[in-house]
Amino acid sequence: MNQINTEREQRLIELAAELAADFAQRAAQHDEERSFPHENYARLRETGYTTLIIPEKFGGMGATLLERIKAQERLAQGCGATALAINMHLNVVDFLVDIERKFHAPNVAAKLKRIVDERLICGGSGSEPDNAVIALRPRTTARRAEGGWIVNGRKIFGTQSIALDLYFTEATWEDAPEGPTILSFFIPPRETPGLTFKDDWNTMGMRATESRSAELKDAFVPEDAVVLTRPVSRSGKITRVFAKAPFTIGAPYIGIAVAARDFVVDFMRDRPRFPLPHPMSHLPSVYNKVGEMDLLIETARAVMWKAAAEVRADDSRSWARKAVAARMVAVENSVRVVDLALRAVGGASYFKRLPLERYYRDVRAGLYHPFDSDESLEFLGKSAFGLPQMDVE
């Protein structure tokens, strides 16, 4: 369906479309080989897409959250893995943008300027093995040392790990004078002894993201690498800052769904089936499924775009609920769209010569990002009654 975009949104969408057309030529190869799309990242740097959400005062494009998710949806239509991976870069950068906006910290402003000037790639991971409360209390530990901290712990799902210039993660400083404190920090991975990435990313989908696990073993984090400290929370409250990252995940998955839908329309439009007198696009079993796909995509866009447009005006708690709901709708609808695409095309969709089986595998990764659907429903239900989200010892 046609979308109404502002002139600025259209420019960013057109940039994403240009990149998507290029990335699409290599998407199947990188998926098959489980290889990282370095060529794609060179183009993302060259065009300045890596600066998409950095404010213009630092030299970035200054995209709003709504502009970002529209561009990301379009980029994912070419290569879902690249769009998801660079989304993690944008999440980390957005974290810095929010900190600079709130605290006007000179060291954070300098990092943002450097990311623009040097076209740096940022990423990392807050996820840990067997830790359901990573945002509340990382199991990774930090202890004071001269000039900084010594950090030990394990992280998982470090997307685009082999391309990172700055690695973001968090650790708990148990012995802080004010009580257990969470440190958020950025370190250069290639210059940090004790930080290693495991070659363990061999998955069903999103194979080209290189979302490797990491280990920090007596890794030194200098004082100026820390961008935020906050007390350990026991309430389970989710602020707007920490809701934005999982929210934006919805956009690339909608893009994959759109790519699947568009493929079905192009592939089935004139596809014959003996002895029928008309192409298969005339079959109710095909066009009804496309109609349902369009409904699912438009619904996903509606909730995502509404939440994105309201993030600045809404209070933190209310917007976080909208964000969790919108992301769940986007992911679940996108999975359903791709399922319908395979059913509409039939047995041919099972072959790797068509992109549908890759879309099918890639879109399912959306089901496993936190919050997953069960966690989303729990969060929404408990917050409606004012119940604590989680008891943390």
C-alpha positions in Angstrom: 0.0 0.0 0.0 1.2 3.5 -0.7 2.6 5.3 2.4 2.4 9.0 3.2 5.9 10.3 4.1 7.3 13.7 4.7 10.0 15.0 2.3 12.7 14.3 4.9 11.4 10.7 5.5 11.3 10.1 1.8 14.9 11.1 1.4 16.0 8.7 4.1 13.8 5.9 2.7 15.3 6.5 -0.8 18.8 6.2 0.7 17.8 2.9 2.4 16.2 1.7 -0.8 19.4 2.4 -2.8 21.4 0.4 -0.2 18.8 -2.4 -0.1 19.0 -2.9 -3.8 22.8 -3.3 -3.6 22.7 -5.6 -0.5 20.0 -7.8 -2.0 22.5 -9.0 -4.7 24.7 -10.6 -2.0 22.2 -11.6 0.7 21.7 -15.2 -0.3 25.5 -15.7 -0.7 26.3 -14.4 2.8 23.5 -16.4 4.3 24.7 -19.6 2.5 28.3 -19.0 3.5 27.6 -17.6 6.9 29.9 -14.8 6.0 29.8 -11.2 7.2 28.8 -8.6 4.7 31.8 -6.3 4.9 30.9 -4.8 1.5 27.6 -3.7 2.9 29.2 -2.1 5.9 31.6 -0.2 3.6 28.6 1.3 1.9 26.8 2.1 5.2 29.9 4.0 6.2 30.4 5.7 2.9 26.9 7.0 2.6 26.8 8.1 6.3 23.9 5.7 7.1 25.9 4.8 10.2 25.3 8.4 11.5 21.5 8.2 10.8 20.4 9.1 14.3 23.3 11.2 15.6 22.2 14.8 16.0 23.1 17.2 13.3 25.2 19.3 15.7 27.6 16.4 15.8 27.6 16.0 12.0 25.0 13.2 11.9 21.7 13.0 10.0 19.6 13.6 13.1 16.8 11.1 12.2 13.9 10.9 14.6 12.8 7.5 15.9 10.0 7.4 13.3 12.4 8.3 10.5 14.7 5.6 11.7 12.2 2.8 11.7 10.9 3.7 8.3 14.4 3.7 6.9 15.3 0.4 8.7 12.1 -1.3 7.4 13.1 -0.3 3.8 16.8 -1.5 4.3 15.6 -4.9 5.5 13.8 -5.5 2.3 17.2 -5.9 0.7 19.1 -7.8 3.4 17.4 -8.6 6.7 20.7 -9.6 8.4 22.5 -6.4 7.5 19.5 -4.3 8.6 19.3 -6.1 11.9 23.0 -5.9 12.5 23.2 -2.2 11.8 20.1 -1.7 14.0 22.3 -2.8 16.9 24.8 -0.2 16.1 22.0 2.4 16.0 20.7 1.2 19.4 24.1 1.7 21.0 24.5 5.1 19.4 21.0 6.1 20.5 22.0 5.2 24.1 24.8 7.7 23.8 22.5 10.3 22.2 20.1 10.0 25.1 22.8 10.3 27.7 24.3 13.4 26.0 20.9 15.0 25.8 20.1 14.4 29.4 23.5 15.0 31.1 25.4 17.1 28.5 28.4 14.9 29.2 31.5 16.2 27.3 33.1 12.7 27.0 29.8 11.4 25.5 29.6 14.3 23.1 33.2 13.6 22.0 32.4 10.0 21.4 29.4 10.9 19.2 31.6 13.3 17.2 34.2 10.7 16.7 31.7 8.1 15.6 30.6 10.6 12.9 34.1 11.7 11.8 35.6 8.2 11.7 32.5 6.4 10.7 32.9 4.0 13.6 30.8 0.9 14.1 29.4 0.4 17.6 27.8 -2.6 19.2 28.0 -5.1 21.9 25.7 -6.9 24.2 23.8 -6.7 27.4 22.6 -10.3 27.1 24.2 -12.9 29.3 23.8 -16.7 29.6 21.1 -17.8 32.0 20.3 -14.3 33.1 16.7 -13.2 32.8 17.3 -9.8 34.4 20.2 -8.4 32.4 18.8 -4.8 32.5 18.4 -5.0 36.3 21.6 -6.6 37.4 24.3 -8.0 35.1 26.2 -11.0 36.4 29.3 -9.6 34.8 31.3 -8.0 37.6 33.5 -4.9 37.8 36.0 -4.2 40.6 38.0 -1.0 41.2 41.5 -0.8 39.9 43.9 2.1 39.4 42.4 4.3 36.6 39.4 2.2 36.0 37.9 -1.3 36.6 38.7 -4.9 36.0 35.8 -6.7 34.4 34.9 -10.4 34.3 31.9 -12.0 32.7 30.3 -13.5 29.6 28.0 -12.0 27.1 26.0 -13.5 24.2 24.4 -12.2 21.0 27.1 -9.7 20.3 25.8 -8.7 16.8 28.3 -7.6 14.1 31.1 -8.5 16.6 33.8 -8.9 14.0 33.2 -5.4 12.6 33.2 -3.4 15.8 35.3 -0.3 16.5 33.6 0.3 19.9 32.2 -2.5 22.1 29.4 -1.6 24.6 28.4 -3.6 27.6 27.5 -3.4 31.3 28.8 -4.8 34.5 27.8 -4.7 38.2 30.1 -2.9 40.6 29.1 -4.7 43.8 31.4 -2.7 46.2 30.4 0.8 45.0 30.1 3.2 48.0 26.4 3.9 47.3 25.6 0.2 46.9 25.6 -2.2 43.9 26.0 0.0 40.8 25.7 -0.8 37.1 28.5 0.5 34.8 27.8 1.1 31.1 30.9 1.4 29.1 32.5 1.5 25.6 35.9 -0.1 24.9 37.8 -0.7 21.7 37.7 -4.5 21.3 41.0 -4.9 19.3 42.8 -2.8 21.9 41.4 -4.5 25.0 43.3 -7.5 26.3 41.0 -9.9 28.0 38.1 -9.3 25.7 37.6 -12.2 23.2 34.9 -13.2 20.8 34.0 -16.9 20.3 33.4 -18.2 16.8 30.1 -19.7 17.8 27.5 -18.1 15.6 26.1 -21.0 13.5 22.3 -20.6 13.4 19.1 -21.3 11.5 18.6 -17.7 10.5 20.3 -14.2 10.5 23.5 -16.1 9.7 25.4 -13.1 8.3 25.1 -11.0 11.5 28.0 -12.7 13.3 26.3 -12.3 16.7 29.1 -14.0 18.6 29.5 -14.6 22.3 32.1 -12.6 24.2 34.2 -13.2 27.3 35.7 -10.6 29.5 38.5 -12.0 31.5 40.3 -9.5 33.7 39.6 -6.9 31.0 40.6 -3.4 31.9 38.0 -0.6 31.5 39.5 2.9 31.9 37.6 5.6 33.8 36.8 7.6 30.7 35.2 4.6 28.9 32.3 4.6 31.4 29.4 6.7 30.1 26.7 6.0 32.7 26.4 4.6 36.2 23.1 3.8 37.8 22.0 1.9 40.9 20.8 -1.7 40.6 17.0 -1.7 40.3 14.8 -4.1 42.1 11.5 -2.7 40.8 11.6 -4.0 37.3 10.6 -0.6 36.0 11.5 0.0 32.3 12.4 3.5 31.3 12.0 5.0 27.9 15.8 4.8 27.3 15.8 1.0 27.8 12.6 0.4 26.0 13.7 2.1 22.8 16.3 -0.6 21.8 13.9 -3.6 21.8 11.2 -1.5 20.2 13.2 -0.7 17.1 13.8 -4.4 16.5 10.3 -4.5 15.0 11.3 -2.5 11.9 13.7 -4.9 10.2 11.2 -7.8 10.7 8.4 -5.8 9.0 10.9 -5.2 6.2 11.4 -8.9 5.8 7.7 -9.4 5.8 7.2 -6.8 3.0 10.0 -8.4 1.0 8.2 -11.8 1.3 4.8 -10.2 0.3 6.2 -8.4 -2.7 8.0 -11.5 -3.9 4.7 -13.5 -3.8 2.9 -10.8 -5.8 5.7 -10.7 -8.5 6.2 -14.5 -8.6 2.6 -15.5 -8.7 1.2 -12.7 -10.9 1.7 -14.6 -14.2 2.6 -18.1 -12.9 0.7 -20.7 -14.9 -0.8 -23.9 -13.5 -2.1 -26.4 -16.0 -4.9 -26.8 -16.9 -6.2 -23.5 -15.4 -7.0 -20.8 -17.9 -5.7 -18.0 -15.7 -2.4 -17.5 -13.8 -2.3 -18.5 -10.1 -2.8 -14.9 -9.0 -6.5 -15.5 -9.9 -6.8 -18.3 -7.3 -8.6 -17.3 -4.0 -6.0 -19.4 -2.2 -3.4 -17.0 -3.4 -5.0 -13.6 -3.5 -6.7 -14.1 -0.2 -3.4 -14.8 1.5 -1.9 -11.7 -0.1 -4.8 -9.7 1.3 -4.2 -11.1 4.7 -0.5 -10.2 4.4 -1.3 -6.6 3.6 -3.6 -6.4 6.6 -0.9 -7.8 8.9 1.8 -5.4 7.5 -0.4 -2.3 7.8 -1.4 -3.3 11.3 2.3 -3.7 12.3 3.2 -0.4 10.7 0.3 1.4 12.4 1.3 0.5 15.9 5.0 0.9 15.3 4.7 4.3 13.7 2.3 5.6 16.3 4.5 4.6 19.2 7.6 6.0 17.4 5.8 9.3 16.7 4.8 9.7 20.3 8.0 8.8 22.1 9.1 12.4 22.8 5.6 13.6 24.0 4.7 10.6 26.1 5.8 9.9 29.7 8.3 7.1 30.1 6.0 4.5 31.7 3.1 4.9 29.2 5.4 4.9 26.2 7.3 1.8 27.4 3.9 -0.1 27.4 3.2 1.1 23.9 6.6 0.1 22.8 6.4 -3.4 24.1 3.0 -3.9 22.6 4.0 -2.4 19.2 7.1 -4.5 19.0 5.2 -7.7 19.8 2.6 -7.0 17.1 5.3 -6.2 14.6 7.2 -9.4 15.1 4.2 -11.7 15.4 2.6 -10.2 12.3 5.8 -10.4 10.3 6.2 -14.1 11.2 2.7 -14.7 10.1 3.2 -12.8 6.8 6.2 -15.0 5.8 4.3 -18.1 6.8 1.5 -17.1 4.5 4.0 -16.3 1.7 5.3 -19.9 1.7 1.7 -21.3 1.7 0.7 -19.0 -1.2 3.7 -20.1 -3.4 3.5 -23.7 -2.4 6.3 -26.3 -2.7 8.6 -24.1 -4.8 9.1 -21.9 -1.7 11.0 -24.8 -0.1 13.9 -24.5 -2.5 16.9 -22.3 -1.9 16.6 -20.9 -5.4 13.8 -18.7 -4.1 14.4 -16.2 -1.2 11.3 -17.3 0.8 13.1 -20.0 2.8 15.7 -17.4 3.9 13.0 -14.9 4.8 11.3 -17.7 6.7 14.4 -18.5 8.8 15.4 -14.9 9.3 12.0 -13.6 10.4 11.9 -16.1 13.2 14.8 -14.5 15.0 12.4 -11.8 16.0 10.7 -14.2 18.3 13.7 -14.5 20.5 14.7 -10.9 21.2 13.8 -9.7 24.6 11.0 -9.1 25.3 9.6 -12.2 23.7 5.8 -12.5 23.4 5.3 -14.2 26.7 7.4 -11.6 28.5 5.6 -8.9 26.7 2.2 -10.1 27.8 3.5 -10.5 31.4 4.9 -6.9 31.3 1.7 -5.4 29.9 -0.6 -7.3 32.3 1.4 -6.6 35.5 1.9 -3.0 34.6 -1.8 -2.6 34.1 -2.4 -3.7 37.7 0.7 -1.9 39.1 2.3 -5.2 40.1 6.1 -5.5 40.4 7.6 -7.0 37.2 10.2 -9.2 38.8 11.5 -10.1 42.3 15.3 -9.7 42.3 17.4 -10.9 45.2 
